[in-house]
Amino acid sequence: MAESSAGRAFIGSFTTAGGRGITVAAVDAGTGALTPLGATDALADPSFLALSADSTVLYAVGESEHGTAAAFDVTGDTPVLLGEPVPVDGAAPTHLALFAGHLATANYTSGSVTTLPVRPDGSLGPAAYVLKHQGSGPDPERQRGPHAHQVLPDPSGRWLVSVDLGTDSVRVCALDPATGVLRPHGECALRPGSGPRHLAFHPDGRHAYVLNELAPTVVLCRWDAVRGVLEPLRETRVVQEGVTDRTYPSEVVVAPDGRFLWVANRGHDSIATLALDPDGERAALVATVDCGGHWPRDLTLDPSGRRLYAANERSGDVTWFDLYEESGIPRRAGSVEAPAASCVVFG
């Protein structure tokens, strides 16, 4: 694997739990170590982040009852707001993605997806459209209604997909770049009560992996970008048989070469390594290792694919791991304090 180049990382955190908000950190090219440079708490609870293509503007959701999104100039060591935070007209946004000239947010509590136009200077305009999900699931505590948890574009750039924990489904939409209107195209039903949380695409663009939160499993799927259809194939455990600890998987990551799949497991406090077959349609659990802290809310590969970074929310740190090339198993390499850490993105 090639050496990583020097760069920067951005750490989101929950300000209401003692987090610093958004932290900018330098990345050591040789060791992967993160060194904090500056931070801002200008947005409350920036739980998830996304970077512009040129890495000059950082977008964040404010995961509050009256959800917001904000844009930050990150050309310096401390993020600077580009305009005021904008309401997303939804409650508790947990995820966001840039797509077709808009920022889309997944609003967990209200079970909706919002689009906001991105202005030429990178700032955000008022909400253009809100798509309200419908449905429920069998879990009486977590699935009384829809809970959109993630939104992301597919690799072809044709579709926007949203993962809904409350309805046990993944929705596929088209987005009108002129108006921001989301047009529902289809919905893929998953096992009732599984509680899908996040999805990651295989680098071949023909497969996707849906991680469940209410069951310690990942669903291997085929993805047809021409028809915009997700087809579930099989479900695979992300912790060993016999594990009795309540496990709440949080994030799924696919290796750039498509050989491995990694999952962060809260409760079990582990990172699982799964080996994918050459077709990307079967996975085998290879090992689980300690996440280096408590409650890994997010898991991220560095741009080179050489290291994994776990944002351990409840222990208040970001831990990084070198990856064994042959087995894909992570090996702890270091950590940095990051109170109430919720995600890490690289620029």
C-alpha positions in Angstrom: 0.0 0.0 0.0 1.2 3.5 -0.8 2.3 6.0 1.9 -0.4 8.5 2.8 0.2 12.1 2.1 0.1 14.8 4.8 -3.3 16.4 5.2 -6.0 17.4 7.6 -8.8 15.8 9.5 -12.0 17.2 10.9 -13.6 15.8 14.0 -17.3 16.4 14.9 -18.5 16.1 18.5 -21.5 16.7 20.7 -21.2 20.1 22.4 -24.0 19.3 24.8 -21.9 16.4 26.1 -18.7 18.4 26.5 -17.4 18.2 22.9 -15.4 21.0 21.3 -17.8 21.2 18.3 -15.7 20.9 15.1 -11.9 20.3 15.5 -9.3 20.7 12.8 -6.3 18.4 13.1 -3.1 17.9 11.2 -2.4 14.4 10.0 1.1 13.0 10.3 1.9 11.3 7.0 4.1 8.7 8.5 2.3 7.6 11.6 -1.3 8.8 11.0 -1.2 10.7 14.3 -3.7 13.6 14.7 -2.7 16.9 16.2 -5.5 19.3 17.0 -5.0 22.8 15.5 -8.2 24.7 16.2 -11.9 24.2 17.0 -15.2 26.0 16.9 -18.4 25.5 18.8 -20.4 27.9 16.6 -22.8 25.1 15.8 -24.4 23.0 18.6 -23.8 19.2 18.3 -22.2 19.0 14.9 -22.6 15.2 14.8 -21.7 14.6 11.2 -19.6 16.4 8.6 -19.0 16.5 4.9 -16.3 18.3 2.8 -16.6 20.1 -0.5 -14.8 18.6 -3.4 -11.9 21.1 -3.0 -11.8 20.6 0.8 -12.2 24.4 1.4 -15.8 24.2 2.8 -17.0 21.9 5.5 -20.7 21.2 6.1 -22.2 20.0 9.4 -25.6 19.0 10.7 -26.6 20.3 14.1 -28.3 17.3 15.7 -30.9 19.1 17.8 -34.7 19.1 18.1 -34.9 22.0 15.8 -32.2 20.7 13.3 -29.8 22.9 11.5 -27.1 22.7 8.9 -24.1 25.0 8.5 -21.2 25.7 6.2 -17.7 26.5 7.4 -14.6 28.0 5.7 -11.8 25.6 6.6 -8.9 27.1 4.7 -7.4 28.1 8.0 -6.8 26.2 11.2 -10.1 27.2 12.8 -13.4 26.7 11.0 -15.3 30.0 10.2 -19.0 30.1 9.6 -20.2 31.0 6.1 -23.4 32.6 7.0 -25.7 31.6 9.8 -26.8 28.0 10.4 -29.9 27.1 8.3 -32.9 25.2 9.6 -33.5 21.9 7.9 -37.2 21.8 8.8 -36.6 18.4 10.4 -35.6 17.1 13.9 -32.3 15.7 14.9 -30.4 15.5 11.6 -27.8 12.7 11.9 -26.2 12.6 8.4 -25.6 14.7 5.3 -24.3 14.5 1.8 -23.5 16.8 -1.1 -25.4 16.0 -4.3 -26.4 17.8 -7.5 -25.6 21.3 -6.1 -27.4 20.7 -2.9 -26.8 19.5 0.7 -29.1 16.7 1.7 -29.7 15.9 5.4 -31.2 12.7 7.0 -33.4 13.9 9.9 -33.7 11.0 12.4 -36.5 12.1 14.8 -38.8 13.5 12.1 -38.0 10.7 9.6 -37.4 12.9 6.7 -34.8 14.0 4.1 -34.2 17.7 3.4 -32.4 19.4 0.5 -30.7 22.8 0.8 -29.1 24.6 -2.1 -25.4 25.3 -2.0 -24.6 28.8 -3.1 -21.6 29.7 -5.3 -19.6 30.9 -2.2 -20.3 27.5 -0.5 -22.9 28.8 1.9 -26.3 27.3 2.3 -29.6 28.6 1.2 -33.0 27.9 2.9 -34.4 24.4 2.7 -35.7 23.7 -0.8 -37.6 20.5 -0.1 -38.5 18.1 2.6 -39.4 14.5 1.8 -41.2 12.8 4.7 -40.8 9.1 5.1 -43.7 6.9 6.0 -43.9 3.6 7.8 -42.9 1.8 11.0 -41.3 -1.4 12.3 -41.9 -4.0 14.9 -39.6 -2.6 17.6 -41.9 -0.7 20.0 -39.2 1.6 21.3 -37.2 2.4 18.2 -39.5 1.8 15.2 -42.8 3.5 16.0 -42.3 5.7 13.0 -39.7 6.5 10.3 -36.1 7.4 11.3 -34.0 8.5 8.4 -30.4 7.8 9.6 -28.2 8.3 6.5 -28.3 9.9 3.1 -25.7 9.5 0.3 -25.4 9.5 -3.5 -24.8 6.3 -5.3 -21.5 5.8 -7.2 -23.1 6.6 -10.6 -24.3 10.0 -9.4 -27.9 9.2 -10.6 -29.5 8.5 -7.3 -29.8 9.6 -3.7 -30.3 6.8 -1.3 -31.6 7.1 2.3 -31.4 4.5 5.0 -34.3 4.4 7.5 -33.9 2.6 10.8 -37.6 3.0 11.7 -39.1 1.5 8.5 -36.4 -1.2 7.9 -35.9 0.0 4.4 -33.6 1.9 2.0 -35.3 4.5 -0.3 -34.0 5.6 -3.7 -34.7 9.1 -5.0 -33.9 11.3 -7.9 -33.0 14.9 -7.2 -33.9 17.8 -9.5 -30.8 20.0 -9.5 -32.8 23.1 -10.5 -35.3 22.9 -7.7 -34.0 20.6 -5.1 -37.1 18.5 -5.3 -36.7 14.8 -4.4 -38.7 12.4 -6.5 -39.2 8.9 -4.9 -38.1 6.1 -7.2 -38.2 3.0 -5.1 -37.9 1.4 -1.7 -36.0 -1.8 -0.7 -37.6 -3.6 2.2 -35.2 -5.3 4.7 -35.8 -7.8 7.5 -38.4 -6.5 9.9 -36.8 -5.3 13.2 -33.3 -5.2 11.8 -33.1 -1.4 12.0 -30.8 -0.4 9.1 -28.5 2.5 10.0 -25.8 3.1 7.3 -24.9 1.9 3.8 -21.6 1.7 2.0 -21.0 0.9 -1.7 -18.4 -1.5 -3.1 -15.8 0.2 -5.3 -17.2 -1.8 -8.3 -20.4 0.3 -8.0 -22.5 -2.9 -8.3 -22.8 -3.9 -4.7 -23.8 -2.3 -1.4 -23.7 -3.2 2.3 -26.4 -2.1 4.7 -25.4 -2.2 8.3 -28.1 -2.8 10.9 -28.2 -1.2 14.3 -30.9 -3.3 16.0 -29.2 -6.5 14.9 -25.4 -7.1 14.8 -25.5 -7.9 11.1 -24.7 -6.5 7.6 -26.9 -7.1 4.6 -25.0 -7.8 1.3 -26.9 -6.4 -1.7 -26.6 -6.0 -5.4 -27.0 -2.5 -6.7 -28.4 -1.8 -10.2 -27.5 1.9 -11.0 -29.3 1.9 -14.3 -32.6 0.8 -12.8 -32.0 2.3 -9.3 -32.7 -1.0 -7.6 -31.2 -2.4 -4.4 -31.5 -6.2 -4.1 -30.7 -7.9 -0.7 -28.8 -11.2 -1.0 -27.9 -12.3 2.5 -27.3 -11.2 6.0 -24.0 -11.8 7.9 -23.1 -11.3 11.5 -20.5 -8.7 12.5 -19.8 -10.2 15.9 -19.0 -13.8 16.7 -21.7 -16.3 17.5 -22.3 -16.5 21.2 -21.7 -12.9 22.0 -24.2 -11.8 24.6 -23.4 -8.1 25.0 -26.0 -5.9 23.4 -24.4 -4.6 20.3 -25.3 -1.6 18.3 -23.3 -1.4 15.0 -22.7 2.2 13.9 -20.7 2.4 10.7 -19.6 0.2 7.8 -16.5 0.9 5.6 -15.3 -0.9 2.4 -11.7 -1.2 1.4 -10.7 0.7 -1.8 -9.7 -2.6 -3.4 -13.0 -4.3 -2.3 -11.3 -7.1 -0.3 -12.5 -6.2 3.1 -15.4 -4.7 5.0 -15.0 -3.1 8.5 -17.7 -2.4 11.0 -17.7 -0.4 14.3 -19.7 -2.1 17.1 -20.9 0.0 20.0 -21.6 -2.0 23.2 -19.3 -4.7 22.1 -16.8 -1.8 21.6 -15.0 -3.5 18.7 -14.0 -3.2 15.1 -15.0 -6.2 13.0 -13.1 -7.2 9.9 -15.0 -9.2 7.2 -13.3 -10.6 4.1 -15.3 -10.2 0.9 -15.2 -12.7 -1.9 -14.1 -11.5 -5.4 -17.7 -10.9 -6.5 -18.4 -8.8 -3.4 -21.5 -11.0 -2.7 -20.3 -13.0 0.3 -18.6 -12.0 3.5 -16.8 -13.9 6.3 -16.1 -12.5 9.7 -12.3 -12.7 10.2 -11.8 -11.1 13.6 -13.0 -8.4 16.0 -10.5 -6.2 17.8 -11.0 -3.7 20.6 -12.0 -0.2 19.3 -9.5 1.5 21.6 -12.2 3.2 23.7 -15.9 3.1 24.4 -18.9 3.5 22.1 -17.3 3.8 18.6 -19.9 6.0 16.8 -18.0 6.4 13.6 -15.3 4.6 11.6 -13.4 6.2 8.8 -10.6 5.2 6.4 -7.8 7.7 5.7 -7.6 8.7 2.0 -4.8 6.2 1.3 -6.8 3.2 2.7 -3.9 2.4 5.0 -5.5 3.3 8.3 -8.8 3.2 10.2 -10.0 5.9 12.6 -12.6 5.2 15.3 -14.5 8.1 16.9 -15.1 6.7 20.4 -17.9 8.9 21.7 -18.2 7.9 25.4 -14.5 7.6 26.1 -13.8 10.9 24.3 -11.1 10.0 21.9 -10.2 9.2 18.3 -8.1 6.1 17.9 -6.3 5.1 14.8 -5.3 1.7 13.5 -2.8 0.4 10.9 -4.2 -2.3 8.7 -2.5 -5.7 8.1 -2.4 -5.9 4.3 -3.0 -9.6 4.0 -5.7 -10.1 6.6 -7.2 -6.6 6.8 -7.1 -6.8 10.6 -6.6 -3.4 12.4 -3.7 -2.9 14.8 -4.0 0.0 17.2 -1.4 2.7 16.5 -2.4 5.7 18.7 -5.2 8.0 19.9 -6.0 11.6 20.6 -8.4 13.2 23.1 -11.6 14.3 21.5 -14.5 14.6 24.0 -17.8 13.3 22.8 -16.4 12.5 19.4 -19.0 11.6 16.8 -17.2 11.5 13.4 -14.0 12.0 11.5 -13.6 13.2 7.8 -10.4 13.8 5.9 -9.5 16.7 3.6 
